[in-house]
Amino acid sequence: MSVQISASDVNKLRQQTGAGMMDCKKALVEANGDFEAAVDYLRKKGAKVAASRQDRDSNEGVIIAKATADGKAGIVVEVNCETDFVAKNADFVAFADKIADIALNNKPASLDELKALEIDGKKIADALIEQTGVIGEKIDVSKFETISGDKVVAYIHGNYRLGVLVGLSADAAGAEEAGKDVAMQIAAMNPVAIDKDGVDSHTIERELEIAKEQIRAEGKPEEMVEKIAAGKLNKFYKENTLLNQEFVKDSSKNIAQFLDSVEKGLTVTAFKRVQLGA
């Protein structure tokens, strides 16, 4: 004998899972009115949807950046979906924010470790599959970064489309505001490293080769090529390494000089910049 499924039962399951009305009704029918079995049915349905969407691009989403209350650590995560419509949904943003809080509180060492942590009594990896079933779009966490230091400042730019973490060498007076300014600089100017010592050898070699080819194309004598190329490399450092960049808010100084004006010796010890889909 089939079990009678009431509208209130369907609504209760819908509230509990966020799944569609007809899906909830079907799940309860299939589970003979057993709520736990119905939830499992919906989760399995979600897993099937997720599997069929693995080839779909999930380039939309949100970036959440957060620092701990004591300012000693910070995290940034990218939670993806397929459409801008879902990315702007308050429930989706709240879901991403909850994942960010879990990352901040548990400090996992990798993206895999983050997905193994629990959210609302289930692994984040399983919750992502469940959300895929509920929303009907591929939902995933694609990036996770963390830094620690004496003073860590987090910044979210452009309606959750870019997140920055900045680690400063001291929790000095004015460090929070200065860190926000530096984070905005990183968001706008996308430096490749903190200073020239942080630029990898491959990038240096590539920039030198490009410079030499440009100089030769200009017809400069070979004995001048190395010297001019070195000058061009210094210009590259000035434009592309954080401490040497011209401060966007005050072009009379670079970032190193700006930080020194906040507190003598204050500098950047680490930074992370995560851009949506990049």
Secondary structure as UniProt FT lines:
FT   HELIX           7..17
FT   HELIX           21..30
FT   TURN            31..33
FT   HELIX           35..52
FT   TURN            53..55
FT   STRAND          60..67
FT   TURN            69..70
FT   STRAND          73..81
FT   HELIX           84..87
FT   HELIX           90..106
FT   HELIX           111..116
FT   STRAND          118..119
FT   TURN            120..121
FT   STRAND          122..123
FT   HELIX           124..135
FT   STRAND          140..148
FT   STRAND          151..157
FT   TURN            158..161
FT   STRAND          162..168
FT   TURN            173..174
FT   HELIX           175..189
FT   HELIX           196..198
FT   HELIX           201..217
FT   TURN            218..219
FT   HELIX           222..240
FT   HELIX           242..244
FT   TURN            248..249
FT   TURN            251..252
FT   HELIX           255..262
FT   TURN            264..265
FT   STRAND          268..275
FT   TURN            276..277
//
